[in-house]
Amino acid sequence: MKKPELIVEYTDPLEGFKGWLAIDSLTHRMAAGGMRVQRGLTREVVGDLAATMTLKMRIAGIRADGAKCGIDYDPASPNKQEAMLRFIRAIKPYLLERYSMGPDLNTTMPELDEVCARIGISSIKAVIATCQEFTPAEFEERVRLLKRPVGHATLGKLRSGAGVAASCLAVLEFLQIPAAEAKVVIQGFGSLASSAAYFLHQAGVPIIGLADCEKSLISEDGAPLDIADLLDRVCADCTCQAKGLIPKEAAVGCYGSRKEIYSLPCDVFIPAAIERAIDRQAAETMQIKAVVAGANLAVTDEAEAILHQRGIIVIPDMVAGCGGSLSMQGLFGPEEPPSAQDVLRHVDRKTRSIIRNLLERSHRDSISPREAALRICAEAPLHPDTKPYGGLGS
């Protein structure tokens, strides 16, 4: 990956921690990507994540570039919100002129919007109003939709997971495995993983294993996990919500160590929580047919090569992680304000089309899905002075 065209480095005057904003390219009016709070975060990782965001934009057909920001900070610290405030205040000019921020690892939309309100910005996505040429009222009407309840959560919380679920469903279609006969395992149960589980459950896909940073929950006697029950329990437990944990009690399944899911035979394995979730050792032994990488950098390069050599499909994070970007396209692109279901249908339809094209290209050219994705990105036309979302000339 090339180096970002713009990097802003921040040193906190009170605690001394570092933070970075990386804008991968300055080709278009706008760059988009999330903010993370992560202990041990580095300038290089932020730059790589921004580059991945550019690839997501190209894959999704969005006329924007990639960006990412974050601070090297303990997300469990009671001072997290104030640390975020100081960092975001430092990059405020970019939020007003070019950068559309979203939530990423250890951040949520409500806490980011709370910080922005304190520094006088209406929304972390305020620059979209300028780039799309919305009036303040038109922009606010659409942004409010992100807070609309859908199922157990809001559209804002579910949108990225909807893309991961659609990617999984498209892979099952490619493998000619009926949804009701599939076996899926998900690593993680935070916002991304739990929302992917929600949509897969809605589609009738049996989920036979889950894991968080502490434990796993695996089905017994062939019975799929009760996702609806687990989501109800999470909604009632603030600790589970905050830490992305599976409830300690479940109607179905047996608890074990968090690594047990790697030895569980399944059709699709979805790493949807942490970086490097699948390494060389796991790649050599996993009994699976496909990986749908929901989390950023979830599969190491070495592991991805091994899985490809074994004939296992790997949908890379820059593709499976497009749901958030596609939801913005579905929200801000139409001429008339959409409904929450309209946005989710757009994510589902567009994601499935992207995955179909990707896998057909991979099969036709005898290349890995990642290489197919990179070729598609390289062929994507650039439109520097147009609105990010909607039809050309709109």
N, C-alpha and C positions, 0 to 999 in steps of 0.2 A: 504494500500500500504506500502511496505517496504521502508526503507530509502535509498536514493541513495548511491551507493558505493563510489562515489567521489563528493564532493562539494568544489568549490573554491569560497571564499567570497572576494569581492573587496570593498574597501572604497576609494572613490575618494579624491585625495589630494587637489583639488581646491574647490570643492563645498560640499564635505562631504556625497554625496549620496552613497547608497549601490548598489552592483550588485552581481550576482551569476551565476556561471556555475555549473549545476548539470548533472552528467553522471550517469544514473540509474544503469547501469551494465557494467562490464568490461569483459564480456564473449567473445565478438567478436573483430575483428580488429578495427571496427569503431563504433562510436555512432553518431546519427543524430537527429537534432531537431532545431527549430527556435530560433531567438532572438526577445525579445519584449522590448518595452519601455513603462512603465506603472506606473503611480503615485499610490503609495500604494502597489507595488509589494513586496512580502515577500519571504524569503528563502523557506518556506514551500510550497508556491504555485509553485515556480520554480521546487522543488523536485517532487511534484505531477504531474506536466506537463511532466517532464522527464520520470516518470513511465508510463504515458499514451502513450508517444512516443514508449516505449519498446513494449507495447501491440500492437500498430499500426504495428511495425516491424514484430511481431509474426503473426498477422492476415494476413499481406501482404506476408508472406513467404520470407521476406528479412533477410539475415544473418548479422544483425547489431543490436545494442542496442539503447535505447532511451537516448536523452539528451535534455536539454533546457537551455537557458541563458537569462538574462535580467537585466535591471537596474530600480531601483525605481526612476523614473524621469518623469517630465511633458513633454509629447510628443509634446506639443504646444510651448515649450520653443525655442527661437531662438538659444540657445546654445546646442540643442539636438545633432547635428552632432559631435561637439567636445566632448561632453560627451560620445557618443558612441565610438569615436576614442580612448579615454583614456581607456575605459573598454576593448575594443577588443584588444588593444595593450597589456593589462595585461594578456589576456588569449591566446595570439598568439601561445605559444608552443603547446597548445592542438589542435589548428586549423591545425597545421603542422603535428601532430602525430596521432590524434584520432578523432577529432570532426569535423563533416560536418555540417556547419551552414546553416540555411535558414531564410527567413523572417517570422515574426510572427506579433503579434499585434503591430501596429504603426511603423512598419519597412517595407522597400521594398528591393528587390534584388539590384536595382541600387545603393541605398545609402549605403548598406552594402558592396557591391563590391568597391565602391569609398573609403570607409574607409580602406578596405584591401589593395587596391592599394597604399594608403598613408603609410602603414606600411610594404610594401614590399612583400605582398602575392598576387599571381595572381588571386585567387578566394576564396570566402568563402567556397567553396567545394574542395579546393586543395587536401585535404587528400584522396579524392576518387581516384585521379590519382595514389597515392601510393598503396592504398588497391586493386585497380583493375589492377594494373601493366600496366597502360597506359604510353606511351611516352608523353612528354609535348605537342607535336603536336596532338596526338590522343585525349588527354583530351580536349585541346582547341577547337578542331573541334566540339566536342559534347556539350561543355558548350555554345558555340556560338548559338547553336540551341535554347537555352532558350530566346534569344532575337529576335527570328524569329516571325514576325507578324502573328497572327491568328485571323481573325475577327477584333474586335475592339481593341485588345490588343496583348500582346506577349504570347508565350507559357509559359514563366516563370510566368506571372501574372494569366494565365487561368488554370494552371494545377491542383491546389487544388480544385477550383470550379468545374472542370470536374468530380472529384470524388464525390462531394456532389450531383451534378445533376444525375450521374449514380446511386447513392444510392437511390435517390428519384424515378427514373424510375424503378429500381428493386422492390421497395416497391409497386409501382402502379401495376406492373406485378403480384406480389404476391397477392395483393388485387383484382386482375382481373378488374382493372379500366383502360380502354383505355386512352392513353396519351391525346388525343384530348378532352376527356370528363372529365378530372381531374380538380380539383381546388387546386391551391398551393399558399401558403402565405410564404413570406420570410422576416425574421427580419434582417435588415441590408442592406446596399448597398455599402459597401466597396469592396475591391478587391475580397474577397471570395464570398460574396453574389452576387455581380454583375456578376461575371463569372459563378456562378451556374445559375443565371437567364438567362444568354446568352445561355448556353447549353440546358436548359429546353425549352427556346423559340425555339431554333433550332430543338428540338424534337417535337415541336407542342403542348407543355403543356401550358395551360392557367394559367397565374399568375394573381391572383385577388387582391393581397395586398402586399405592401412593407412598411417598416418602417425604419427610421434612428433614431439618437439620439434626433431629434427635432420634427419629424412629421411622419405621415403615408400618403400613397397614396393608395386609395381603388377604385376598379372598380365600375362603375355604370351601372345599367340595364343589368347586366350579361356580359358586354363586357370586355374581358381581357385587362390588361394594355398593352400599346404599348412599349414593352421592347426595341425594336430596336431604337425607338425614344428617349427613356430615356438614353440609352447608348451613342447615338450620342451627346445628350446634355451634359452628364457627360464628355465626351472626350473634349468638347469645353470649359469646365468650370474647371479651375485649383483648385478652392476652393472645389468644389464637389469631385474631385478626391482625394485631400489631406485629406479631412475629412470624406469621405465615405458617402456623403449626396445624397439624391434624389434631382434632379433638382427642382427648385421652380416653374417651369412651365412644364406642361405635356399635351400631345395631348388627353389623355384619363385618366379619374379618378377624384376623389374628395379628397382633402387634409383634414386631421383631426389630432387629437392628436396621438402621437406615440403608445399609448396603445390600440388604437381602433382595431388593427389587432388581438388582443387576443380574441375578441368577434366575429370574423368573421368566420363563418362555412366554413370548407375546408376539403379536403382529406388529404393533407400533409402540415404540418407546419415546416418550416426550420429556426431554429435560427442559424444565420451565422455571428454574430458580437461580442457579449459580453458574459461574464460569467454570470451564474445565470439568463439567459433570461427567463427561465420558472421556477417559484417557486411554492410552495404549492398552493397558491391562484389561480394562472393561471391554474395549473393542474386540479383543481377541477371543473373548469367551461368551459374550452376550448371545442369547438364543432369540433372535428377533428377525423381522423382515424389513423393517424400516425405522429410521429415526426422524422425528420432526423436531428440530431444534428451536424451541420457543425462546429460550433465554439467550442473551448475547454471549458469544464466544463459548457456548455450552459444550462444544465438541472440539478437542484439540486437533490441529492439522494432522498430526501423526495418526490419531484415532480415526479421523475421517478417511484417510487414505487406506487404512486397514479395513474399515467397514466396506468401502467401495470394492476393494480387492475380494472381499468375501461375498460380493453380490448383494449387499444390503444397501437399500436406498437411504441416502442422507439428504433431507431437505435442510439446507443451511439456514442459519439464523436470519440472514439478510432477506430471506424469502418468507419463512414461517413467521417472522417477527414483523411483517408488514401490516398487521391488523390495525395498529394505532394510526399509522399514516393513512391507510385506506379509509378509516373512519372519518378522518379530517376531510378527505376528498368527498366522502358521502355526506358530510355535514355542511361544508362550506361551498361545494361545487354546484349544487342545483340552483336554478334561478329562484325557485320558491322554497321556503323553509321546509325541510323534510321532517318526518316523525322519527322517533327513536328506532322503530322497527324498520323504517326505510334505510337508516344508516347501517343497521346490522345486516339487512339484506344485501346492501351494496358490498359490505365487507365479505360476506359469504360468497356472493356471486363472483366478485372480482378475484378473490383469493383462489377459488377453485379453478378459474380460467387460467390464472398465472401458473398454478401447479401443473395443470394439464399440459400447457405449452412447454413448461420446463422439462417435464418427464418425457414428453414426446421428442423434444430436442436432444435430451440426454441419450435416449434410446437410439434415435436416428443417427446421431453422429458418434455413437460409442464413446461418450465422454461422461464424466461425473456430473451430477446435478449442479454442483458448484461451478464447474467450468461452463456448463450450459447457461447458468445464471449470469456469469461474468460476460459471456458473449452477448447475451440479451442486453445487459446494461451498456456494453460498449456500442451497441447498435442504436440505443435510444436517442432520439433527436433532442437537441437542446433548444430552448426557447427563452433566451435571457430576459426579454422585456415583456413578459406576459404574466397574467394572474397565475398563481400556483395551482388553483383548483378550477374545475369546470372546463368547458370546451374552449378550444382556441378561438380567440377573437371575442370571447364573451366578456 
